[in-house]
Amino acid sequence: MREADVPWVVEVSLAADGMFADAGIVLPPDDPRELLDHVLGPVRADGTRRAPERFGAVLVAEASGADGHEGRVAGLAALIELDGAAHLEQIAVHPGLGRRGIGRALLEAACERARDAGFGALTLTTFRDLAWNAPWYARRGFSELPRQAWGPDLAAQWRTEEEAGILVAPRIAMRRPLERR
């Protein structure tokens, strides 16, 4: 992600949140810029971001030939490190550009980025019963991670999500092993 992408990343994230409302899941309002600060660090006076003390990355996919979205951010995947594994903090695709393989490509790019950084697994938290959440990840190699297998960072992440009001429907943690190349 480039800093010039931030307005589009915000737009994509907020638009993707609308899909949850359409499914009857009311999420608390959020500011995607807070996610960017959490993952990449805050913007410094010179316009660059402070590198976090831990692994963090935001990958973006750009739209090509898509109804006035040409060259704009179509989707994003935000990664951090939790308990020695890469963790998918968020993945989002603009709903107007859905069902074109953008989410799958972003997920695979996130797995590759995590693998290249030396991680052996990718974790995430997600809604258990939404077709484009846990079932979608399960088809892509993720399995449910039982609570007793969580490390302290993932448990803290869960509590943070709970305190933010995200646990408005059944959620699970999932994990995908990343094979070394």
N, C-alpha and C positions, 0 to 999 in steps of 0.2 A: 504494500500500500504506500502511496505517496501522499503527502499532506494535501495536495490538490484533490485527492480522492475523497477527503473527509465529508464534504457535503453530500456526495453520492452514497457513501457508506451509510451515513445517517438516514438518508431517504430509503435505501434498500432495507435497512434494519426495521425502521418504523412501518414500512409497507408490509414486510413479512409478518410483523406482529399482528396485522389485521387479519391474517389467515386464522389465527387462534380465536379471535373474536367471532369470526364466521363459523367456527366449530363450537361456539358456546363457551370458550375458555376466556375468562376475563383476566388479563394479566395486569399487574400494577404498571402505571406509566413509568417509562424509563427514558434516560437520555443516552443514546448510543455513544456519545462522546466520553461518558464515564467509563464505558467498556474499553475504549481506545486508550484512555489514560491508564487504566488498570493493566492492560496487556502490554502497551508500548512505553508507558511513562508519559508524563505531562509534556506539553510543548514548551520549549525554552524560549527565551527572548529572541534568539537567532532563528526561530521558526523550525528548529529540529526537535526531535523528541529525545528525552533522556533515556538511555538504555536501562531497562530494568535489571535488577540484580539477578534475576532468573530468566529463563528462556521465555520469550514472548514473540509472537508474530501475527500479523494480520495479512492474509492472502486475499487478493481480489480477482474476480473474473470480470472481464470487460465484454459488453455486448457487441456483437458484430452483425450488421445488417438487420437490426431488430427494431422496427417501428419507432424511429426517432430516438432510440437509445444507443445508437452507434457510438462506440468509444467510451460510453459511460459505464460505471460499475454496475454489473448485473447481479453480483453476489459476493459474499465474503465468508471467510473462515478465520476465526480468532483462536489462537493457541497460547496456552501457558503451561507451566510445569506444576504438577501436584504429585507429591509422594514419589518422585523419581520417574514419573511417566509424563508424557505429553498429555494435555487435557484440552479437549475441544470446548472452549468457553461458549462459542456461538458459531453457528453456520446459518446463513440466510441467503435466499435468492429472491429477487424482486418477483412478486406474484405474476406480473405481466410477462415475465420471461421464464416461467416455470415449465416443467415437463420437457426440457430441451437438453437434459444431461448436465446442466451447470452445477447443480448440487453434488452430483456424483463426482464430477471432475474436481470440484473444490475439496471434497472429502478425500479423494485419492491424493491430491496435491498436499493436503494437510498431513496425511499419513507419510508421504514421501519426505516432507520437510522434517517431521518428527524423527523419522528413521535416520535421515541424514545428520540430525543433531545428536544421534546416539541413543535415542529412546527405544525401548523394546516393546512399548505398548502405548496405546492412545485410549484415554478414558473420556467419558462424558456423562452428563445427566440429561434426562429427557422425559417427555411424557410417555407413559407406558402404552396408552391406548389409541393415540393418534396415528393414523396410517403413515404419515410422513415423518414420524418420530421413531419410537422404538422398533416397530416392525420394519421400517426402512433401513435402520442401522443394522438390524439382525440379518437382513438379506445381504449386507455388505461386510459380514464377518464379525460383528459385535455380538457379545453375549452379556447377559445380566451379570453384574458384579455384586455378589451378596454383601450385605452390610458388614459382616464379620471380616471380609477381605479388604475393606476400605482402610486406607491410611489416615493419619490425622489431618492431612491437608484436604483430602476429599470430604471427610466428615465436616470440616470447617466450611468448605464450599457449600455443602448441603445446608448447613445451618444458616449461612448467609442468604441462600436462595429462599429458605423458609422464612427468615425474618423480613425479606423483601416482598413476601407475599406471592412468590412464584408457585408454591405448592398448592395450587387451586384445583388440581386433578392428580390422580395417581402418577407418580414419577418413579423412575428407576435410575440407577447408575449402570453404565455399560462399559465394557473393555474390549479392545481388539488388539491381539498381539501383532507386532510389526516384525515381519521376518527380515533378517539381515540379508543384504545382497552381496 
